[in-house]
Amino acid sequence: AELVEPDVKLSWTAGFGSKLHTVYFGDNFDDVNNAAGGLPQGATTYTPGPLKLG
């Protein structure tokens, strides 16, 4: 990432009636698109930790 803060907090608007969200975070579209499992969370925010700059 360039010209962005490395410490971010992602947020989204929950769909109508949704209670849980499974977040997949990565830099490879196919890996994220084909991901399975994960830990569902009730919040509509996710803090992935510091992003790698470059």
PDB file of N, CA, C and O in Angstrom:
ATOM      1  N   ALA A   1       0.836  -1.173   0.000  1.00  0.00           N
ATOM      2  CA  ALA A   1       0.000   0.000   0.000  1.00  0.00           C
ATOM      3  C   ALA A   1       0.881   1.236   0.000  1.00  0.00           C
ATOM      4  O   ALA A   1       1.939   1.247   0.629  1.00  0.00           O
ATOM      5  N   GLU A   2       0.459   2.262  -0.690  1.00  0.00           N
ATOM      6  CA  GLU A   2       1.195   3.517  -0.726  1.00  0.00           C
ATOM      7  C   GLU A   2       0.259   4.660  -0.355  1.00  0.00           C
ATOM      8  O   GLU A   2      -0.928   4.640  -0.681  1.00  0.00           O
ATOM      9  N   LEU A   3       0.812   5.656   0.332  1.00  0.00           N
ATOM     10  CA  LEU A   3       0.081   6.857   0.731  1.00  0.00           C
ATOM     11  C   LEU A   3      -1.117   6.540   1.624  1.00  0.00           C
ATOM     12  O   LEU A   3      -2.129   7.239   1.585  1.00  0.00           O
ATOM     13  N   VAL A   4      -0.998   5.499   2.417  1.00  0.00           N
ATOM     14  CA  VAL A   4      -2.025   5.148   3.394  1.00  0.00           C
ATOM     15  C   VAL A   4      -1.344   4.830   4.713  1.00  0.00           C
ATOM     16  O   VAL A   4      -0.164   4.480   4.743  1.00  0.00           O
ATOM     17  N   GLU A   5      -2.081   4.951   5.789  1.00  0.00           N
ATOM     18  CA  GLU A   5      -1.554   4.588   7.099  1.00  0.00           C
ATOM     19  C   GLU A   5      -1.441   3.066   7.184  1.00  0.00           C
ATOM     20  O   GLU A   5      -2.349   2.366   6.735  1.00  0.00           O
ATOM     21  N   PRO A   6      -0.348   2.533   7.749  1.00  0.00           N
ATOM     22  CA  PRO A   6      -0.204   1.077   7.854  1.00  0.00           C
ATOM     23  C   PRO A   6      -1.126   0.452   8.899  1.00  0.00           C
ATOM     24  O   PRO A   6      -1.399  -0.747   8.843  1.00  0.00           O
ATOM     25  N   ASP A   7      -1.607   1.251   9.849  1.00  0.00           N
ATOM     26  CA  ASP A   7      -2.532   0.746  10.862  1.00  0.00           C
ATOM     27  C   ASP A   7      -3.948   1.132  10.454  1.00  0.00           C
ATOM     28  O   ASP A   7      -4.319   2.304  10.504  1.00  0.00           O
ATOM     29  N   VAL A   8      -4.729   0.148  10.052  1.00  0.00           N
ATOM     30  CA  VAL A   8      -6.076   0.427   9.552  1.00  0.00           C
ATOM     31  C   VAL A   8      -7.119  -0.365  10.325  1.00  0.00           C
ATOM     32  O   VAL A   8      -6.816  -1.354  10.992  1.00  0.00           O
ATOM     33  N   LYS A   9      -8.342   0.097  10.214  1.00  0.00           N
ATOM     34  CA  LYS A   9      -9.498  -0.611  10.750  1.00  0.00           C
ATOM     35  C   LYS A   9     -10.523  -0.649   9.626  1.00  0.00           C
ATOM     36  O   LYS A   9     -11.017   0.395   9.198  1.00  0.00           O
ATOM     37  N   LEU A  10     -10.841  -1.835   9.151  1.00  0.00           N
ATOM     38  CA  LEU A  10     -11.810  -1.991   8.082  1.00  0.00           C
ATOM     39  C   LEU A  10     -13.211  -2.009   8.669  1.00  0.00           C
ATOM     40  O   LEU A  10     -13.423  -2.532   9.763  1.00  0.00           O
ATOM     41  N   SER A  11     -14.161  -1.444   7.951  1.00  0.00           N
ATOM     42  CA  SER A  11     -15.549  -1.477   8.416  1.00  0.00           C
ATOM     43  C   SER A  11     -16.466  -1.611   7.211  1.00  0.00           C
ATOM     44  O   SER A  11     -16.093  -1.270   6.089  1.00  0.00           O
ATOM     45  N   TRP A  12     -17.666  -2.111   7.456  1.00  0.00           N
ATOM     46  CA  TRP A  12     -18.643  -2.311   6.411  1.00  0.00           C
ATOM     47  C   TRP A  12     -20.040  -2.197   6.995  1.00  0.00           C
ATOM     48  O   TRP A  12     -20.225  -2.224   8.212  1.00  0.00           O
ATOM     49  N   THR A  13     -21.014  -2.069   6.114  1.00  0.00           N
ATOM     50  CA  THR A  13     -22.409  -2.031   6.523  1.00  0.00           C
ATOM     51  C   THR A  13     -22.970  -3.443   6.433  1.00  0.00           C
ATOM     52  O   THR A  13     -22.886  -4.090   5.389  1.00  0.00           O
ATOM     53  N   ALA A  14     -23.532  -3.904   7.519  1.00  0.00           N
ATOM     54  CA  ALA A  14     -24.086  -5.261   7.553  1.00  0.00           C
ATOM     55  C   ALA A  14     -25.314  -5.361   6.660  1.00  0.00           C
ATOM     56  O   ALA A  14     -26.083  -4.408   6.540  1.00  0.00           O
ATOM     57  N   GLY A  15     -25.492  -6.503   6.045  1.00  0.00           N
ATOM     58  CA  GLY A  15     -26.685  -6.761   5.250  1.00  0.00           C
ATOM     59  C   GLY A  15     -27.906  -6.897   6.151  1.00  0.00           C
ATOM     60  O   GLY A  15     -27.771  -7.210   7.334  1.00  0.00           O
ATOM     61  N   PHE A  16     -29.083  -6.668   5.607  1.00  0.00           N
ATOM     62  CA  PHE A  16     -30.320  -6.733   6.376  1.00  0.00           C
ATOM     63  C   PHE A  16     -30.460  -8.101   7.037  1.00  0.00           C
ATOM     64  O   PHE A  16     -30.413  -9.128   6.360  1.00  0.00           O
ATOM     65  N   GLY A  17     -30.631  -8.115   8.346  1.00  0.00           N
ATOM     66  CA  GLY A  17     -30.839  -9.348   9.087  1.00  0.00           C
ATOM     67  C   GLY A  17     -29.590 -10.160   9.368  1.00  0.00           C
ATOM     68  O   GLY A  17     -29.676 -11.223   9.984  1.00  0.00           O
ATOM     69  N   SER A  18     -28.439  -9.689   8.936  1.00  0.00           N
ATOM     70  CA  SER A  18     -27.211 -10.468   9.166  1.00  0.00           C
ATOM     71  C   SER A  18     -26.783 -10.373  10.620  1.00  0.00           C
ATOM     72  O   SER A  18     -26.968  -9.344  11.271  1.00  0.00           O
ATOM     73  N   LYS A  19     -26.211 -11.454  11.118  1.00  0.00           N
ATOM     74  CA  LYS A  19     -25.762 -11.500  12.504  1.00  0.00           C
ATOM     75  C   LYS A  19     -24.277 -11.784  12.614  1.00  0.00           C
ATOM     76  O   LYS A  19     -23.631 -11.353  13.569  1.00  0.00           O
ATOM     77  N   LEU A  20     -23.731 -12.504  11.648  1.00  0.00           N
ATOM     78  CA  LEU A  20     -22.316 -12.866  11.684  1.00  0.00           C
ATOM     79  C   LEU A  20     -21.663 -12.541  10.354  1.00  0.00           C
ATOM     80  O   LEU A  20     -22.323 -12.522   9.315  1.00  0.00           O
ATOM     81  N   HIS A  21     -20.365 -12.286  10.393  1.00  0.00           N
ATOM     82  CA  HIS A  21     -19.586 -11.967   9.202  1.00  0.00           C
ATOM     83  C   HIS A  21     -18.293 -12.767   9.267  1.00  0.00           C
ATOM     84  O   HIS A  21     -17.655 -12.834  10.317  1.00  0.00           O
ATOM     85  N   THR A  22     -17.906 -13.370   8.156  1.00  0.00           N
ATOM     86  CA  THR A  22     -16.627 -14.066   8.077  1.00  0.00           C
ATOM     87  C   THR A  22     -15.732 -13.242   7.168  1.00  0.00           C
ATOM     88  O   THR A  22     -16.063 -13.021   6.003  1.00  0.00           O
ATOM     89  N   VAL A  23     -14.611 -12.791   7.689  1.00  0.00           N
ATOM     90  CA  VAL A  23     -13.714 -11.891   6.971  1.00  0.00           C
ATOM     91  C   VAL A  23     -12.515 -12.675   6.452  1.00  0.00           C
ATOM     92  O   VAL A  23     -11.857 -13.396   7.203  1.00  0.00           O
ATOM     93  N   TYR A  24     -12.242 -12.527   5.170  1.00  0.00           N
ATOM     94  CA  TYR A  24     -11.046 -13.103   4.559  1.00  0.00           C
ATOM     95  C   TYR A  24     -10.207 -11.943   4.069  1.00  0.00           C
ATOM     96  O   TYR A  24     -10.693 -11.086   3.329  1.00  0.00           O
ATOM     97  N   PHE A  25      -8.963 -11.911   4.472  1.00  0.00           N
ATOM     98  CA  PHE A  25      -8.100 -10.777   4.164  1.00  0.00           C
ATOM     99  C   PHE A  25      -6.812 -11.308   3.563  1.00  0.00           C
ATOM    100  O   PHE A  25      -6.145 -12.142   4.176  1.00  0.00           O
ATOM    101  N   GLY A  26      -6.452 -10.846   2.386  1.00  0.00           N
ATOM    102  CA  GLY A  26      -5.216 -11.289   1.763  1.00  0.00           C
ATOM    103  C   GLY A  26      -4.894 -10.459   0.543  1.00  0.00           C
ATOM    104  O   GLY A  26      -5.646  -9.557   0.174  1.00  0.00           O
ATOM    105  N   ASP A  27      -3.760 -10.773  -0.087  1.00  0.00           N
ATOM    106  CA  ASP A  27      -3.340 -10.005  -1.256  1.00  0.00           C
ATOM    107  C   ASP A  27      -3.464 -10.803  -2.550  1.00  0.00           C
ATOM    108  O   ASP A  27      -3.024 -10.341  -3.603  1.00  0.00           O
ATOM    109  N   ASN A  28      -4.059 -11.995  -2.485  1.00  0.00           N
ATOM    110  CA  ASN A  28      -4.251 -12.813  -3.670  1.00  0.00           C
ATOM    111  C   ASN A  28      -5.753 -13.048  -3.856  1.00  0.00           C
ATOM    112  O   ASN A  28      -6.390 -13.693  -3.023  1.00  0.00           O
ATOM    113  N   PHE A  29      -6.314 -12.528  -4.942  1.00  0.00           N
ATOM    114  CA  PHE A  29      -7.759 -12.608  -5.163  1.00  0.00           C
ATOM    115  C   PHE A  29      -8.261 -14.043  -5.121  1.00  0.00           C
ATOM    116  O   PHE A  29      -9.258 -14.325  -4.456  1.00  0.00           O
ATOM    117  N   ASP A  30      -7.586 -14.963  -5.824  1.00  0.00           N
ATOM    118  CA  ASP A  30      -8.055 -16.344  -5.878  1.00  0.00           C
ATOM    119  C   ASP A  30      -8.053 -16.999  -4.504  1.00  0.00           C
ATOM    120  O   ASP A  30      -8.988 -17.727  -4.169  1.00  0.00           O
ATOM    121  N   ASP A  31      -7.016 -16.754  -3.700  1.00  0.00           N
ATOM    122  CA  ASP A  31      -6.966 -17.322  -2.350  1.00  0.00           C
ATOM    123  C   ASP A  31      -8.134 -16.826  -1.503  1.00  0.00           C
ATOM    124  O   ASP A  31      -8.778 -17.609  -0.804  1.00  0.00           O
ATOM    125  N   VAL A  32      -8.401 -15.536  -1.566  1.00  0.00           N
ATOM    126  CA  VAL A  32      -9.498 -14.963  -0.777  1.00  0.00           C
ATOM    127  C   VAL A  32     -10.842 -15.432  -1.327  1.00  0.00           C
ATOM    128  O   VAL A  32     -11.731 -15.803  -0.561  1.00  0.00           O
ATOM    129  N   ASN A  33     -10.994 -15.418  -2.647  1.00  0.00           N
ATOM    130  CA  ASN A  33     -12.253 -15.812  -3.273  1.00  0.00           C
ATOM    131  C   ASN A  33     -12.606 -17.274  -2.986  1.00  0.00           C
ATOM    132  O   ASN A  33     -13.786 -17.609  -2.878  1.00  0.00           O
ATOM    133  N   ASN A  34     -11.609 -18.141  -2.862  1.00  0.00           N
ATOM    134  CA  ASN A  34     -11.834 -19.571  -2.635  1.00  0.00           C
ATOM    135  C   ASN A  34     -11.703 -19.968  -1.171  1.00  0.00           C
ATOM    136  O   ASN A  34     -11.719 -21.158  -0.858  1.00  0.00           O
ATOM    137  N   ALA A  35     -11.576 -19.012  -0.279  1.00  0.00           N
ATOM    138  CA  ALA A  35     -11.363 -19.307   1.139  1.00  0.00           C
ATOM    139  C   ALA A  35     -12.570 -20.016   1.737  1.00  0.00           C
ATOM    140  O   ALA A  35     -13.712 -19.803   1.328  1.00  0.00           O
ATOM    141  N   ALA A  36     -12.284 -20.857   2.710  1.00  0.00           N
ATOM    142  CA  ALA A  36     -13.340 -21.569   3.441  1.00  0.00           C
ATOM    143  C   ALA A  36     -12.989 -21.532   4.920  1.00  0.00           C
ATOM    144  O   ALA A  36     -11.823 -21.389   5.290  1.00  0.00           O
ATOM    145  N   GLY A  37     -13.994 -21.659   5.750  1.00  0.00           N
ATOM    146  CA  GLY A  37     -13.743 -21.643   7.190  1.00  0.00           C
ATOM    147  C   GLY A  37     -13.655 -20.231   7.704  1.00  0.00           C
ATOM    148  O   GLY A  37     -14.370 -19.346   7.233  1.00  0.00           O
ATOM    149  N   GLY A  38     -12.798 -20.015   8.652  1.00  0.00           N
ATOM    150  CA  GLY A  38     -12.685 -18.701   9.266  1.00  0.00           C
ATOM    151  C   GLY A  38     -13.549 -18.624  10.500  1.00  0.00           C
ATOM    152  O   GLY A  38     -14.424 -19.463  10.713  1.00  0.00           O
ATOM    153  N   LEU A  39     -13.304 -17.630  11.301  1.00  0.00           N
ATOM    154  CA  LEU A  39     -14.061 -17.440  12.532  1.00  0.00           C
ATOM    155  C   LEU A  39     -15.088 -16.338  12.342  1.00  0.00           C
ATOM    156  O   LEU A  39     -14.708 -15.176  12.189  1.00  0.00           O
ATOM    157  N   PRO A  40     -16.377 -16.662  12.345  1.00  0.00           N
ATOM    158  CA  PRO A  40     -17.408 -15.634  12.208  1.00  0.00           C
ATOM    159  C   PRO A  40     -17.341 -14.643  13.368  1.00  0.00           C
ATOM    160  O   PRO A  40     -17.035 -15.015  14.500  1.00  0.00           O
ATOM    161  N   GLN A  41     -17.626 -13.405  13.075  1.00  0.00           N
ATOM    162  CA  GLN A  41     -17.650 -12.378  14.111  1.00  0.00           C
ATOM    163  C   GLN A  41     -18.913 -11.553  13.976  1.00  0.00           C
ATOM    164  O   GLN A  41     -19.465 -11.409  12.885  1.00  0.00           O
ATOM    165  N   GLY A  42     -19.358 -11.018  15.089  1.00  0.00           N
ATOM    166  CA  GLY A  42     -20.579 -10.234  15.100  1.00  0.00           C
ATOM    167  C   GLY A  42     -20.367  -8.770  14.773  1.00  0.00           C
ATOM    168  O   GLY A  42     -21.311  -8.083  14.383  1.00  0.00           O
ATOM    169  N   ALA A  43     -19.148  -8.281  14.924  1.00  0.00           N
ATOM    170  CA  ALA A  43     -18.858  -6.865  14.693  1.00  0.00           C
ATOM    171  C   ALA A  43     -18.779  -6.562  13.204  1.00  0.00           C
ATOM    172  O   ALA A  43     -18.554  -7.460  12.392  1.00  0.00           O
ATOM    173  N   THR A  44     -18.967  -5.295  12.848  1.00  0.00           N
ATOM    174  CA  THR A  44     -18.831  -4.866  11.454  1.00  0.00           C
ATOM    175  C   THR A  44     -17.533  -4.098  11.258  1.00  0.00           C
ATOM    176  O   THR A  44     -17.448  -3.192  10.429  1.00  0.00           O
ATOM    177  N   THR A  45     -16.523  -4.476  12.037  1.00  0.00           N
ATOM    178  CA  THR A  45     -15.184  -3.912  11.878  1.00  0.00           C
ATOM    179  C   THR A  45     -14.168  -5.037  12.011  1.00  0.00           C
ATOM    180  O   THR A  45     -14.440  -6.070  12.623  1.00  0.00           O
ATOM    181  N   TYR A  46     -12.998  -4.819  11.429  1.00  0.00           N
ATOM    182  CA  TYR A  46     -11.911  -5.789  11.513  1.00  0.00           C
ATOM    183  C   TYR A  46     -10.602  -5.019  11.482  1.00  0.00           C
ATOM    184  O   TYR A  46     -10.408  -4.150  10.631  1.00  0.00           O
ATOM    185  N   THR A  47      -9.716  -5.330  12.396  1.00  0.00           N
ATOM    186  CA  THR A  47      -8.394  -4.711  12.436  1.00  0.00           C
ATOM    187  C   THR A  47      -7.371  -5.787  12.101  1.00  0.00           C
ATOM    188  O   THR A  47      -7.085  -6.643  12.938  1.00  0.00           O
ATOM    189  N   PRO A  48      -6.808  -5.759  10.881  1.00  0.00           N
ATOM    190  CA  PRO A  48      -5.907  -6.821  10.459  1.00  0.00           C
ATOM    191  C   PRO A  48      -4.501  -6.726  11.038  1.00  0.00           C
ATOM    192  O   PRO A  48      -3.715  -7.663  10.900  1.00  0.00           O
ATOM    193  N   GLY A  49      -4.173  -5.615  11.683  1.00  0.00           N
ATOM    194  CA  GLY A  49      -2.803  -5.396  12.128  1.00  0.00           C
ATOM    195  C   GLY A  49      -2.093  -4.525  11.104  1.00  0.00           C
ATOM    196  O   GLY A  49      -2.682  -4.174  10.082  1.00  0.00           O
ATOM    197  N   PRO A  50      -0.848  -4.173  11.358  1.00  0.00           N
ATOM    198  CA  PRO A  50      -0.134  -3.271  10.449  1.00  0.00           C
ATOM    199  C   PRO A  50      -0.018  -3.846   9.039  1.00  0.00           C
ATOM    200  O   PRO A  50       0.316  -5.018   8.864  1.00  0.00           O
ATOM    201  N   LEU A  51      -0.297  -3.018   8.040  1.00  0.00           N
ATOM    202  CA  LEU A  51      -0.143  -3.423   6.652  1.00  0.00           C
ATOM    203  C   LEU A  51       1.311  -3.284   6.234  1.00  0.00           C
ATOM    204  O   LEU A  51       2.030  -2.416   6.729  1.00  0.00           O
ATOM    205  N   LYS A  52       1.731  -4.132   5.334  1.00  0.00           N
ATOM    206  CA  LYS A  52       3.084  -4.063   4.784  1.00  0.00           C
ATOM    207  C   LYS A  52       3.115  -2.937   3.752  1.00  0.00           C
ATOM    208  O   LYS A  52       2.321  -2.931   2.810  1.00  0.00           O
ATOM    209  N   LEU A  53       4.015  -2.004   3.926  1.00  0.00           N
ATOM    210  CA  LEU A  53       4.130  -0.893   2.987  1.00  0.00           C
ATOM    211  C   LEU A  53       4.968  -1.320   1.792  1.00  0.00           C
ATOM    212  O   LEU A  53       5.877  -2.139   1.919  1.00  0.00           O
ATOM    213  N   GLY A  54       4.655  -0.758   0.636  1.00  0.00           N
ATOM    214  CA  GLY A  54       5.480  -1.063  -0.528  1.00  0.00           C
ATOM    215  C   GLY A  54       4.722  -1.132  -1.797  1.00  0.00           C
ATOM    216  O   GLY A  54       5.306  -1.383  -2.852  1.00  0.00           O
TER     217      GLY A  54
END
